[in-house]
């Protein structure tokens, strides 16, 4: 059975992020990559399209593919973000992602204070209840994207952003909820209970219908998350 392009693409993402292919340099040819990675030319082409979509390479017809500078990489994409975490150095990238999500979530919270119904807030509470339930499961210690606590944490933040009433705003950060929840679980599992406390405070802020309080609970969690995962700028 031949290799899937998604696996080949992730391998190339990690190689680029890890510096195996230098920024500003060129990737090997399609034929060379096919031989090196044990994949067909068709799979390699699909993988290269994925790299281009993630901002890692620029395609030059007739010449090949060059590695783009780091500031062009789409760190919103989970593959790129996870590779930066795994292959680093990544402290500033993680802090930037947490800060960016906090900016969007503060706006979402401010909007939800007026727009969210009691039913909407009930759905947020259900996400927190799912987090509580996850701590009682024997399988909770998976520490990956299938971990029920990670899934429930990500679902809470996804719903919070969608309660802004602006689906475009919510989509801006949606791909990163799961990787952030996964990273927190891996680096600070001792904070599981405190994590839930912070999510309850966010819900309380929204339920108060006080815009300033709602925004501050989001900011407080972002500051705490920054400390937990060992990054800079705990504002």
Long-range contacts (C-beta under 8 A, 24 or more apart in sequence): 2-39, 2-40, 2-43, 3-37, 3-38, 3-39, 3-40, 3-43, 4-43, 5-39, 5-43, 5-44, 5-46, 5-47, 5-50, 6-47, 6-50, 8-37, 8-39, 8-43, 8-44, 8-47, 9-46, 9-47, 9-50, 9-51, 9-79, 10-79, 10-83, 11-37, 12-37, 12-47, 12-48, 12-51, 12-56, 13-51, 13-54, 13-56, 13-79, 13-80, 13-83, 14-83, 14-86, 14-87, 16-51, 16-56, 16-57, 16-67, 16-83, 17-56, 17-73, 17-80, 17-83, 17-84, 17-87, 18-83, 18-87, 19-87, 21-67, 22-67, 23-67, 23-68, 23-69, 23-70, 24-66, 24-67, 24-69, 25-66, 25-67, 26-64, 26-65, 26-66, 26-67, 27-57, 27-64, 27-65, 27-66, 27-67, 29-64, 54-79, 54-80, 55-80, 56-80, 76-172, 76-173, 76-175, 76-176, 77-175, 78-175, 78-176, 78-178, 78-179, 81-176, 81-179, 82-179, 85-179, 85-183, 91-230, 91-231, 91-232, 92-231, 92-232, 94-183, 94-229, 94-231, 95-226, 95-231, 95-232, 95-233, 97-176, 97-180, 98-180, 98-222, 98-225, 98-226, 98-229, 98-231, 99-222, 99-226, 99-233, 99-235, 100-173, 101-157, 101-173, 101-176, 101-177, 101-180, 101-222, 102-218, 102-219, 102-221, 102-222, 104-161, 104-164, 104-169, 104-170, 104-172, 104-173, 105-157, 105-160, 105-161, 105-173, 105-218, 105-222, 106-215, 106-218, 106-219, 107-164, 107-169, 108-160, 108-161, 108-162, 108-163, 108-164, 108-169, 108-170, 109-160, 109-202, 109-205, 109-206, 109-211, 109-214, 109-215, 109-217, 109-218, 110-211, 110-214, 110-215, 111-163, 111-164, 111-165, 111-166, 112-160, 112-163, 112-164, 112-165, 112-206, 112-214, 113-206, 113-209, 113-210, 113-211, 113-214, 114-209, 114-211, 115-163, 115-164, 115-165, 116-163, 116-206, 120-163, 121-203, 121-206, 121-207, 123-159, 124-156, 124-159, 124-160, 124-163, 124-202, 124-203, 124-206, 125-203, 127-152, 127-155, 127-156, 127-159, 127-199, 128-152, 128-156, 128-196, 128-199, 128-200, 128-203, 130-155, 131-156, 131-195, 131-196, 131-199, 132-196, 135-192, 135-193, 135-196, 141-189, 143-182, 143-185, 143-186, 143-189, 144-182, 145-178, 145-179, 145-182, 147-182, 147-185, 149-181, 149-185, 149-192, 150-178, 150-181, 150-182, 150-185, 151-178, 151-181, 153-177, 153-181, 153-184, 153-185, 153-195, 153-199, 154-178, 154-180, 154-181, 156-199, 157-181, 160-202, 163-206, 180-225, 183-229, 184-225, 184-228, 184-229, 187-228, 187-229, 187-230, 188-228, 188-229, 191-228, 194-224, 198-224
